[in-house]
Every structure is written in C-alpha cells, then in structure tokens.
Amino acid sequence: MTALTLIAVGAVGLGGCASKGFVRDQIATVNQRIDGLDGRLRTVEGTSGQALTQAQAAAAQAQQNSQRIDQLGTRVDSSEQQMQQLQQQRARRPRG
C-alpha cells in the first residue's frame, strides 16, 4: 500500500512539471513575438516623430501667414482711410 501511494504521489507531482526544453521553446516563441512587436513599435515611434515635426512646421508657417495677413489688413485699412480723406477734400473744394 505504501509503494502504491508513493507511485501515485510521484506521478501526480512529476506530471505537472515542464521540461527545460519545453520551457526554452515557449520562451523562444514569446521572445520572437516580443521582438516583432518591438520592431513595429519603433516604426510607429519614428512615424509619429516625423508627423510631430511636420505638424510643428505647419503651425509655425500658419503663424507667419497670420502675421502677414494682419499686416496686410492694416495696410488696407490705412489706404481706405487715406482714400476717404481725399474724397472728403475733393468734395469740399469748389468746382469750376
């Protein structure tokens, strides 16, 4: 009876253990997947970095364009005021 108990306990105890080779194979598979994901992550990081650089350049260009538009608006307003003054001066002068 004792021998039978030892065999049963040994079978149950050893049946749940994984061999070193099995563990190495499983770890190798997981490492390959991690390496693949790492490569894809680096690609995404590079692409996002380029997109950020382009967005910052576009924002700077938009700001410059806005400043130029503001300057042109000021010039147009000034020109309109000068034209109104000239028209008023012409209207005050007697004809003939």
Residue frames relative to the residue before (quaternion, step in Angstrom):
aa qw qx qy qz dx dy dz
M 1.0000 0.0000 0.0000 0.0000 0.00 0.00 0.00
T 0.6451 0.5154 -0.3185 0.4657 3.59 0.99 -0.80
A 0.6441 0.5178 -0.3231 0.4611 3.58 0.94 -0.78
L 0.6514 0.5169 -0.3082 0.4621 3.56 1.00 -0.83
T 0.6379 0.5189 -0.3123 0.4758 3.56 1.04 -0.79
L 0.6563 0.5068 -0.3116 0.4641 3.60 0.93 -0.85
I 0.6495 0.5042 -0.3195 0.4710 3.59 0.96 -0.79
A 0.6588 0.5061 -0.3124 0.4607 3.61 0.93 -0.86
V 0.6665 0.4878 -0.2981 0.4786 3.59 0.92 -0.90
G 0.6537 0.5170 -0.3094 0.4579 3.58 0.97 -0.83
A 0.6581 0.5091 -0.3098 0.4602 3.57 0.96 -0.84
V 0.6705 0.4814 -0.2948 0.4815 3.58 0.92 -0.86
G 0.6822 0.5037 -0.2852 0.4467 3.57 0.92 -0.90
L 0.7397 0.4058 -0.2319 0.4841 3.56 0.89 -0.85
G 0.5750 0.6185 -0.3730 0.3843 3.57 1.15 -0.49
G 0.6942 0.4791 -0.2703 0.4642 3.61 1.11 -0.58
C 0.5753 0.6011 -0.3782 0.4058 3.61 1.20 -0.15
A 0.2945 -0.7348 0.5842 0.1791 3.53 -1.08 0.74
S 0.4763 -0.6631 0.4920 0.3022 3.54 -1.06 0.70
K 0.6434 -0.5227 0.3915 0.3994 3.56 -1.25 0.42
G 0.6418 0.5348 -0.3238 0.4440 3.57 0.99 -0.80
F 0.6426 0.5199 -0.3172 0.4648 3.58 0.97 -0.85
V 0.6621 0.5020 -0.2989 0.4693 3.57 0.92 -0.94
R 0.6382 0.5230 -0.3257 0.4617 3.61 0.95 -0.83
D 0.6553 0.5133 -0.3125 0.4576 3.58 0.94 -0.88
Q 0.6691 0.4976 -0.2968 0.4655 3.55 0.93 -0.89
I 0.6596 0.4955 -0.3040 0.4764 3.57 0.97 -0.84
A 0.6251 0.5346 -0.3376 0.4577 3.60 1.01 -0.76
T 0.6449 0.5136 -0.3172 0.4687 3.58 0.98 -0.82
V 0.6639 0.4915 -0.2988 0.4779 3.57 0.92 -0.89
N 0.6494 0.5186 -0.3216 0.4538 3.60 0.95 -0.82
Q 0.6264 0.5273 -0.3383 0.4637 3.60 1.02 -0.73
R 0.6594 0.4979 -0.3076 0.4719 3.55 0.95 -0.84
I 0.6375 0.5156 -0.3235 0.4723 3.57 1.00 -0.79
D 0.6453 0.5161 -0.3262 0.4592 3.61 0.93 -0.83
G 0.6451 0.5206 -0.3141 0.4627 3.58 0.99 -0.82
L 0.6727 0.4823 -0.2901 0.4802 3.56 0.95 -0.87
D 0.6184 0.5440 -0.3401 0.4538 3.56 1.06 -0.73
G 0.6500 0.5108 -0.3128 0.4677 3.58 0.98 -0.83
R 0.6625 0.4929 -0.3054 0.4742 3.56 0.96 -0.84
L 0.6272 0.5359 -0.3303 0.4586 3.58 1.03 -0.74
R 0.6498 0.5067 -0.3172 0.4694 3.59 0.96 -0.81
T 0.6262 0.5261 -0.3355 0.4675 3.58 1.03 -0.72
V 0.6624 0.4978 -0.3014 0.4719 3.57 0.93 -0.90
E 0.6407 0.5215 -0.3280 0.4581 3.59 0.96 -0.79
G 0.6499 0.5126 -0.3158 0.4638 3.58 0.99 -0.82
T 0.6655 0.4997 -0.2981 0.4676 3.55 0.94 -0.90
S 0.6711 0.4867 -0.3085 0.4664 3.58 0.91 -0.84
G 0.6169 0.5380 -0.3445 0.4596 3.60 1.08 -0.64
Q 0.6476 0.5016 -0.3107 0.4821 3.57 1.00 -0.81
A 0.6483 0.5173 -0.3177 0.4595 3.58 0.96 -0.84
L 0.6403 0.5197 -0.3223 0.4648 3.58 1.00 -0.80
T 0.6466 0.5181 -0.3160 0.4621 3.58 0.94 -0.86
Q 0.6691 0.4907 -0.2949 0.4738 3.58 0.93 -0.88
A 0.6479 0.5155 -0.3206 0.4602 3.59 0.98 -0.78
Q 0.6502 0.5053 -0.3195 0.4690 3.57 0.99 -0.78
A 0.6420 0.5106 -0.3220 0.4726 3.58 1.01 -0.78
A 0.6498 0.5108 -0.3139 0.4673 3.59 0.98 -0.82
A 0.6404 0.5189 -0.3228 0.4652 3.59 1.01 -0.78
A 0.6456 0.5081 -0.3182 0.4731 3.59 0.99 -0.80
Q 0.6539 0.5027 -0.3117 0.4717 3.59 0.97 -0.84
A 0.6378 0.5237 -0.3258 0.4614 3.58 1.00 -0.79
Q 0.6418 0.5142 -0.3272 0.4654 3.58 1.00 -0.77
Q 0.6407 0.5120 -0.3237 0.4718 3.60 0.97 -0.82
N 0.6551 0.5087 -0.3141 0.4620 3.57 0.94 -0.87
S 0.6359 0.5297 -0.3248 0.4578 3.57 1.01 -0.79
Q 0.6504 0.5086 -0.3150 0.4681 3.58 0.98 -0.81
R 0.6507 0.5064 -0.3185 0.4677 3.58 0.98 -0.81
I 0.6389 0.5166 -0.3284 0.4659 3.59 1.00 -0.78
D 0.6319 0.5219 -0.3296 0.4687 3.58 1.00 -0.79
Q 0.6526 0.5073 -0.3157 0.4660 3.60 0.96 -0.82
L 0.6615 0.4929 -0.3083 0.4738 3.57 0.95 -0.83
G 0.6178 0.5411 -0.3396 0.4585 3.59 1.05 -0.72
T 0.6404 0.5157 -0.3169 0.4727 3.56 1.00 -0.80
R 0.6479 0.5143 -0.3126 0.4669 3.59 0.98 -0.82
V 0.6520 0.5059 -0.3143 0.4692 3.57 0.93 -0.87
D 0.6445 0.5158 -0.3252 0.4613 3.60 0.91 -0.86
S 0.6518 0.5125 -0.3069 0.4672 3.57 0.96 -0.88
S 0.6605 0.5034 -0.3057 0.4657 3.58 0.93 -0.88
E 0.6418 0.5172 -0.3236 0.4646 3.59 0.98 -0.78
Q 0.6429 0.5132 -0.3247 0.4668 3.59 0.98 -0.79
Q 0.6498 0.5089 -0.3170 0.4672 3.59 0.96 -0.82
M 0.6506 0.5093 -0.3185 0.4647 3.59 0.98 -0.81
Q 0.6434 0.5138 -0.3242 0.4658 3.60 0.97 -0.77
Q 0.6419 0.5163 -0.3228 0.4661 3.58 1.01 -0.80
L 0.6533 0.5050 -0.3149 0.4680 3.58 0.96 -0.84
Q 0.6503 0.5094 -0.3193 0.4644 3.59 0.97 -0.80
Q 0.6484 0.5060 -0.3171 0.4722 3.58 1.00 -0.75
Q 0.6445 0.5091 -0.3225 0.4707 3.59 1.01 -0.79
R 0.6554 0.5060 -0.3110 0.4666 3.61 0.95 -0.78
A 0.6548 0.5139 -0.3146 0.4563 3.56 1.02 -0.76
R 0.6608 0.5106 -0.2988 0.4619 3.62 1.09 -0.59
R 0.6178 0.5577 -0.3604 0.4212 3.59 1.07 -0.57
P 0.4409 -0.6773 0.5096 0.2954 3.54 -0.95 0.71
R 0.3858 -0.7187 0.5310 0.2297 3.53 -1.05 0.74
G 0.8094 0.3589 -0.2446 0.3952 3.39 -1.22 0.61
